[in-house]
C-alpha cells in the first residue's frame, strides 16, 4: 500500500489547529517557505473559507500567533 504524501498546506492547517497555534517562523521552518510565502498560504486558506485568527504577541519582541478558528464548509 502506498503512503499518502502530506502536503505543505495540510501541514500548515495542522499547525494552526493546535491550541497554541503557529507563528510565521514556525510555519517557515516546517515548510521551507519564505515568510511572504507563509503569509500567502494563510491568505489562500482564508480565501478557501477558513477563519484564521491572528493573536498579537503577549510580550514585547515576540511574534503573533495564528489559529484556525473555523474550517470551511465542505459540500
N, CA, C and O atoms as CSV, one atom per row, in Angstrom:
chain,resi,resn,atom,element,x,y,z
A,1,UNK,N,N,0.846,-1.170,0.000
A,1,UNK,CA,C,0.000,0.000,0.000
A,1,UNK,C,C,0.895,1.237,0.000
A,1,UNK,O,O,1.896,1.289,0.715
A,2,UNK,N,N,0.531,2.219,-0.797
A,2,UNK,CA,C,1.338,3.433,-0.859
A,2,UNK,C,C,0.943,4.393,0.246
A,2,UNK,O,O,-0.209,4.459,0.674
A,3,UNK,N,N,1.918,5.115,0.676
A,3,UNK,CA,C,1.708,6.106,1.729
A,3,UNK,C,C,1.266,7.419,1.079
A,3,UNK,O,O,1.868,7.848,0.095
A,4,UNK,N,N,0.229,8.058,1.611
A,4,UNK,CA,C,-0.187,9.335,1.052
A,4,UNK,C,C,0.752,10.424,1.548
A,4,UNK,O,O,1.119,10.465,2.722
A,5,UNK,N,N,1.124,11.286,0.647
A,5,UNK,CA,C,2.048,12.364,0.980
A,5,UNK,C,C,1.267,13.529,1.580
A,5,UNK,O,O,0.258,13.969,1.030
A,6,UNK,N,N,1.748,14.013,2.707
A,6,UNK,CA,C,1.108,15.164,3.335
A,6,UNK,C,C,1.613,16.425,2.631
A,6,UNK,O,O,2.819,16.640,2.506
A,7,UNK,N,N,0.680,17.247,2.178
A,7,UNK,CA,C,1.071,18.479,1.513
A,7,UNK,C,C,1.515,19.509,2.543
A,7,UNK,O,O,1.215,19.392,3.731
A,8,UNK,N,N,2.224,20.504,2.074
A,8,UNK,CA,C,2.664,21.570,2.976
A,8,UNK,C,C,1.470,22.344,3.516
A,8,UNK,O,O,1.465,22.760,4.675
A,9,UNK,N,N,0.464,22.534,2.680
A,9,UNK,CA,C,-0.737,23.240,3.128
A,9,UNK,C,C,-1.447,22.446,4.224
A,9,UNK,O,O,-1.949,23.029,5.185
A,10,UNK,N,N,-1.490,21.133,4.086
A,10,UNK,CA,C,-2.094,20.296,5.130
A,10,UNK,C,C,-1.284,20.387,6.419
A,10,UNK,O,O,-1.849,20.382,7.513
A,11,UNK,N,N,0.028,20.468,6.292
A,11,UNK,CA,C,0.885,20.617,7.471
A,11,UNK,C,C,0.599,21.946,8.169
A,11,UNK,O,O,0.544,22.009,9.397
A,12,UNK,N,N,0.416,23.013,7.377
A,12,UNK,CA,C,0.101,24.331,7.945
A,12,UNK,C,C,-1.247,24.282,8.660
A,12,UNK,O,O,-1.379,24.809,9.764
A,13,UNK,N,N,-2.249,23.655,8.043
A,13,UNK,CA,C,-3.564,23.524,8.688
A,13,UNK,C,C,-3.439,22.826,10.034
A,13,UNK,O,O,-4.039,23.256,11.019
A,14,UNK,N,N,-2.661,21.749,10.076
A,14,UNK,CA,C,-2.478,21.003,11.329
A,14,UNK,C,C,-1.816,21.880,12.386
A,14,UNK,O,O,-2.180,21.818,13.561
A,15,UNK,N,N,-0.857,22.688,11.981
A,15,UNK,CA,C,-0.186,23.583,12.927
A,15,UNK,C,C,-1.159,24.631,13.460
A,15,UNK,O,O,-1.123,24.969,14.643
A,16,UNK,N,N,-2.020,25.140,12.598
A,16,UNK,CA,C,-2.983,26.169,13.000
A,16,UNK,C,C,-4.068,25.613,13.919
A,16,UNK,O,O,-4.662,26.359,14.697
A,17,UNK,N,N,-4.330,24.307,13.835
A,17,UNK,CA,C,-5.342,23.672,14.692
A,17,UNK,C,C,-4.862,23.483,16.125
A,17,UNK,O,O,-5.684,23.341,17.030
A,18,UNK,N,N,-3.569,23.480,16.348
A,18,UNK,CA,C,-3.040,23.263,17.699
A,18,UNK,C,C,-3.545,24.354,18.639
A,18,UNK,O,O,-3.789,25.479,18.203
A,19,UNK,N,N,-3.705,24.036,19.922
A,19,UNK,CA,C,-4.193,25.040,20.882
A,19,UNK,C,C,-3.335,26.304,20.928
A,19,UNK,O,O,-3.863,27.403,21.099
A,20,UNK,N,N,-2.035,26.159,20.780
A,20,UNK,CA,C,-1.171,27.341,20.816
A,20,UNK,C,C,-1.006,27.985,19.443
A,20,UNK,O,O,-0.356,29.023,19.325
A,21,UNK,N,N,-1.587,27.380,18.400
A,21,UNK,CA,C,-1.498,27.941,17.063
A,21,UNK,C,C,-0.108,27.821,16.481
A,21,UNK,O,O,0.645,26.913,16.833
A,22,UNK,N,N,0.238,28.747,15.581
A,22,UNK,CA,C,1.548,28.718,14.942
A,22,UNK,C,C,2.009,30.131,14.627
A,22,UNK,O,O,1.210,31.000,14.277
A,23,UNK,N,N,3.300,30.342,14.759
A,23,UNK,CA,C,3.907,31.611,14.366
A,23,UNK,C,C,4.417,31.470,12.933
A,23,UNK,O,O,4.678,30.359,12.471
A,24,UNK,N,N,4.558,32.578,12.242
A,24,UNK,CA,C,5.062,32.559,10.872
A,24,UNK,C,C,6.414,31.850,10.812
A,24,UNK,O,O,6.670,31.076,9.890
A,25,UNK,N,N,7.272,32.110,11.786
A,25,UNK,CA,C,8.598,31.490,11.792
A,25,UNK,C,C,8.499,29.968,11.855
A,25,UNK,O,O,9.270,29.267,11.199
A,26,UNK,N,N,7.555,29.456,12.641
A,26,UNK,CA,C,7.372,28.006,12.758
A,26,UNK,C,C,6.840,27.417,11.454
A,26,UNK,O,O,7.247,26.329,11.046
A,27,UNK,N,N,5.933,28.137,10.807
A,27,UNK,CA,C,5.403,27.679,9.521
A,27,UNK,C,C,6.529,27.628,8.493
A,27,UNK,O,O,6.628,26.674,7.721
A,28,UNK,N,N,7.375,28.652,8.485
A,28,UNK,CA,C,8.507,28.690,7.555
A,28,UNK,C,C,9.451,27.515,7.789
A,28,UNK,O,O,9.911,26.882,6.838
A,29,UNK,N,N,9.732,27.230,9.038
A,29,UNK,CA,C,10.645,26.137,9.373
A,29,UNK,C,C,10.055,24.786,8.965
A,29,UNK,O,O,10.773,23.924,8.458
A,30,UNK,N,N,8.755,24.599,9.183
A,30,UNK,CA,C,8.106,23.322,8.880
A,30,UNK,C,C,7.950,23.077,7.382
A,30,UNK,O,O,7.950,21.930,6.935
A,31,UNK,N,N,7.818,24.150,6.608
A,31,UNK,CA,C,7.549,24.002,5.177
A,31,UNK,C,C,8.733,24.329,4.279
A,31,UNK,O,O,8.780,23.902,3.126
A,32,UNK,N,N,9.688,25.086,4.809
A,32,UNK,CA,C,10.800,25.528,3.973
A,32,UNK,C,C,10.465,26.774,3.162
A,32,UNK,O,O,11.222,27.156,2.269
A,33,UNK,N,N,9.348,27.401,3.464
A,33,UNK,CA,C,8.915,28.598,2.752
A,33,UNK,C,C,9.552,29.852,3.331
A,33,UNK,O,O,10.017,29.862,4.470
A,34,UNK,N,N,9.565,30.903,2.532
A,34,UNK,CA,C,9.942,32.235,2.985
A,34,UNK,C,C,8.725,32.840,3.705
A,34,UNK,O,O,7.598,32.394,3.485
A,35,UNK,N,N,8.943,33.853,4.563
A,35,UNK,CA,C,7.807,34.448,5.295
A,35,UNK,C,C,6.677,34.955,4.395
A,35,UNK,O,O,5.504,34.805,4.737
A,36,UNK,N,N,7.018,35.550,3.253
A,36,UNK,CA,C,5.953,36.054,2.379
A,36,UNK,C,C,5.132,34.902,1.796
A,36,UNK,O,O,3.939,35.068,1.544
A,37,UNK,N,N,5.741,33.756,1.581
A,37,UNK,CA,C,5.009,32.587,1.084
A,37,UNK,C,C,4.107,32.007,2.166
A,37,UNK,O,O,3.002,31.549,1.876
A,38,UNK,N,N,4.571,32.023,3.405
A,38,UNK,CA,C,3.750,31.538,4.519
A,38,UNK,C,C,2.522,32.426,4.692
A,38,UNK,O,O,1.418,31.927,4.913
A,39,UNK,N,N,2.710,33.739,4.593
A,39,UNK,CA,C,1.566,34.656,4.706
A,39,UNK,C,C,0.610,34.467,3.530
A,39,UNK,O,O,-0.605,34.566,3.700
A,40,UNK,N,N,1.146,34.197,2.342
A,40,UNK,CA,C,0.298,33.946,1.176
A,40,UNK,C,C,-0.521,32.672,1.368
A,40,UNK,O,O,-1.676,32.606,0.946
A,41,UNK,N,N,0.069,31.666,1.999
A,41,UNK,CA,C,-0.666,30.424,2.274
A,41,UNK,C,C,-1.826,30.690,3.230
A,41,UNK,O,O,-2.910,30.131,3.064
A,42,UNK,N,N,-1.599,31.544,4.231
A,42,UNK,CA,C,-2.687,31.905,5.146
A,42,UNK,C,C,-3.796,32.628,4.385
A,42,UNK,O,O,-4.978,32.387,4.631
A,43,UNK,N,N,-3.423,33.504,3.470
A,43,UNK,CA,C,-4.413,34.217,2.654
A,43,UNK,C,C,-5.196,33.244,1.781
A,43,UNK,O,O,-6.406,33.393,1.608
A,44,UNK,N,N,-4.501,32.245,1.230
A,44,UNK,CA,C,-5.155,31.253,0.390
A,44,UNK,C,C,-6.158,30.430,1.203
A,44,UNK,O,O,-7.249,30.119,0.723
A,45,UNK,N,N,-5.782,30.083,2.429
A,45,UNK,CA,C,-6.711,29.350,3.293
A,45,UNK,C,C,-7.930,30.203,3.628
A,45,UNK,O,O,-9.054,29.701,3.663
A,46,UNK,N,N,-7.707,31.495,3.874
A,46,UNK,CA,C,-8.835,32.405,4.144
A,46,UNK,C,C,-9.754,32.488,2.930
A,46,UNK,O,O,-10.977,32.471,3.065
A,47,UNK,N,N,-9.157,32.577,1.748
A,47,UNK,CA,C,-9.938,32.667,0.518
A,47,UNK,C,C,-10.761,31.395,0.304
A,47,UNK,O,O,-11.850,31.444,-0.267
A,48,UNK,N,N,-10.238,30.263,0.765
A,48,UNK,CA,C,-10.944,28.989,0.645
A,48,UNK,C,C,-12.050,28.845,1.688
A,48,UNK,O,O,-12.798,27.868,1.664
A,49,UNK,N,N,-12.162,29.813,2.607
A,49,UNK,CA,C,-13.253,29.803,3.572
A,49,UNK,C,C,-12.856,29.529,5.008
A,49,UNK,O,O,-13.717,29.515,5.887
A,50,UNK,N,N,-11.581,29.312,5.271
A,50,UNK,CA,C,-11.138,29.069,6.649
A,50,UNK,C,C,-11.092,30.388,7.410
A,50,UNK,O,O,-10.710,31.422,6.863
A,51,UNK,N,N,-11.488,30.335,8.680
A,51,UNK,CA,C,-11.374,31.516,9.542
A,51,UNK,C,C,-10.078,31.392,10.319
A,51,UNK,O,O,-9.920,30.490,11.141
A,52,UNK,N,N,-9.158,32.298,10.059
A,52,UNK,CA,C,-7.865,32.282,10.733
A,52,UNK,C,C,-7.759,33.525,11.595
A,52,UNK,O,O,-7.882,34.651,11.112
A,53,UNK,N,N,-7.526,33.297,12.889
A,53,UNK,CA,C,-7.370,34.407,13.831
A,53,UNK,C,C,-5.894,34.735,13.992
A,53,UNK,O,O,-5.047,33.845,14.067
A,54,UNK,N,N,-5.608,36.014,14.042
A,54,UNK,CA,C,-4.248,36.471,14.353
A,54,UNK,C,C,-4.283,37.022,15.767
A,54,UNK,O,O,-4.988,37.989,16.054
A,55,UNK,N,N,-3.516,36.398,16.641
A,55,UNK,CA,C,-3.463,36.852,18.030
A,55,UNK,C,C,-2.136,37.557,18.254
A,55,UNK,O,O,-1.077,36.982,18.002
A,56,UNK,N,N,-2.181,38.803,18.725
A,56,UNK,CA,C,-0.938,39.558,18.928
A,56,UNK,C,C,-0.060,38.914,19.991
A,56,UNK,O,O,-0.529,38.154,20.839
A,57,UNK,N,N,1.208,39.235,19.923
A,57,UNK,CA,C,2.179,38.704,20.886
A,57,UNK,C,C,1.836,39.174,22.292
A,57,UNK,O,O,1.381,40.301,22.487
A,58,UNK,N,N,2.057,38.308,23.261
A,58,UNK,CA,C,1.768,38.637,24.653
A,58,UNK,C,C,2.895,39.432,25.300
A,58,UNK,O,O,2.668,40.163,26.265
A,59,UNK,N,N,4.097,39.293,24.777
A,59,UNK,CA,C,5.245,40.004,25.331
A,59,UNK,C,C,5.940,40.791,24.231
A,59,UNK,O,O,5.832,40.462,23.050
A,60,UNK,N,N,6.646,41.824,24.630
A,60,UNK,CA,C,7.373,42.642,23.660
A,60,UNK,C,C,8.450,41.796,22.985
A,60,UNK,O,O,9.145,41.019,23.639
A,61,UNK,N,N,8.576,41.954,21.694
A,61,UNK,CA,C,9.587,41.231,20.944
A,61,UNK,C,C,9.154,39.860,20.464
A,61,UNK,O,O,9.858,39.234,19.672
A,62,UNK,N,N,8.014,39.385,20.927
A,62,UNK,CA,C,7.517,38.072,20.498
A,62,UNK,C,C,6.685,38.238,19.223
A,62,UNK,O,O,6.239,39.339,18.899
A,63,UNK,N,N,6.487,37.143,18.517
A,63,UNK,CA,C,5.727,37.178,17.271
A,63,UNK,C,C,4.258,36.842,17.523
A,63,UNK,O,O,3.916,36.174,18.499
A,64,UNK,N,N,3.412,37.311,16.636
A,64,UNK,CA,C,1.986,36.994,16.706
A,64,UNK,C,C,1.783,35.524,16.356
A,64,UNK,O,O,2.600,34.921,15.661
A,65,UNK,N,N,0.684,34.959,16.846
A,65,UNK,CA,C,0.347,33.579,16.507
A,65,UNK,C,C,-0.936,33.562,15.692
A,65,UNK,O,O,-1.777,34.453,15.805
A,66,UNK,N,N,-1.067,32.541,14.878
A,66,UNK,CA,C,-2.228,32.364,14.020
A,66,UNK,C,C,-2.928,31.079,14.423
A,66,UNK,O,O,-2.282,30.072,14.713
A,67,UNK,N,N,-4.267,31.121,14.438
A,67,UNK,CA,C,-5.074,29.986,14.877
A,67,UNK,C,C,-6.196,29.752,13.874
A,67,UNK,O,O,-6.758,30.701,13.326
A,68,UNK,N,N,-6.514,28.494,13.641
A,68,UNK,CA,C,-7.626,28.140,12.776
A,68,UNK,C,C,-8.889,28.131,13.623
A,68,UNK,O,O,-9.104,27.218,14.421
A,69,UNK,N,N,-9.727,29.155,13.446
A,69,UNK,CA,C,-10.940,29.297,14.251
A,69,UNK,C,C,-12.072,28.436,13.702
A,69,UNK,O,O,-12.851,27.877,14.473
A,70,UNK,N,N,-12.171,28.322,12.379
A,70,UNK,CA,C,-13.234,27.525,11.770
A,70,UNK,C,C,-12.778,27.025,10.408
A,70,UNK,O,O,-12.130,27.743,9.647
A,71,UNK,N,N,-13.129,25.783,10.122
A,71,UNK,CA,C,-12.822,25.171,8.830
A,71,UNK,C,C,-13.878,25.599,7.813
A,71,UNK,O,O,-15.007,25.914,8.189
A,72,UNK,N,N,-13.522,25.612,6.533
A,72,UNK,CA,C,-14.533,25.914,5.519
A,72,UNK,C,C,-15.542,24.769,5.428
A,72,UNK,O,O,-15.220,23.614,5.705
A,73,UNK,N,N,-16.744,25.107,5.043
A,73,UNK,CA,C,-17.779,24.086,4.886
A,73,UNK,C,C,-17.467,23.244,3.666
A,73,UNK,O,O,-17.075,23.768,2.624
A,74,UNK,N,N,-17.643,21.928,3.797
A,74,UNK,CA,C,-17.456,21.034,2.654
A,74,UNK,C,C,-18.819,20.646,2.121
A,74,UNK,O,O,-19.767,20.439,2.878
A,75,UNK,N,N,-18.899,20.553,0.827
A,75,UNK,CA,C,-20.187,20.230,0.193
A,75,UNK,C,C,-20.095,18.940,-0.544
A,75,UNK,O,O,-21.077,18.500,-1.142
